[in-house]
């Protein structure tokens, strides 16, 4: 077989060129380019890691800010509710004072009206007693022919009014 004989003749030169090519590839690519590519990948990984750490820190700061906001918001709400309760209390007290003053004015008016009514009622009752006493005296004089005194007629009318 002549092909096998040719392989044996070129075998050593093929191995030489194969080793030379692999050596060249190893030194150029393996020792020259791979470290640069690996350095770029490491730098990229470090940047990604740094960005992730920065994002985590930003999220932590955001959570702290939100917690602070919630605390401030709760404090503000409590202060607003306290202010509202104080305003309601002050308004209720002011209303009570105004109502008490109005009640006093109304009570004075009622007392004055009751006094006027009492005076008018007493005057009307006195007038009724006078008219009734005159009428009783006239009736006694007409029926019996006896003149009754004013005092006796008034006493009789008072006794009749007292008993109904």
Secondary structure, DSSP 8 states (H G I E B T S, - for coil): -HHHHHHHHHHHHHHHHHHHHHHHHIIIIIIIIHHHHHHHHHHHHHHHHHHHHHHHHHHHHHHHHHHHHHHHHHHHHHHHHHHHHHHHHHHHHHHHHHHHHHHHHHHHHHHHHHHHHHHHHHHHHHHHHHHHHHHHHHHHHHHH-----HHHHHHHHHHHHHH-
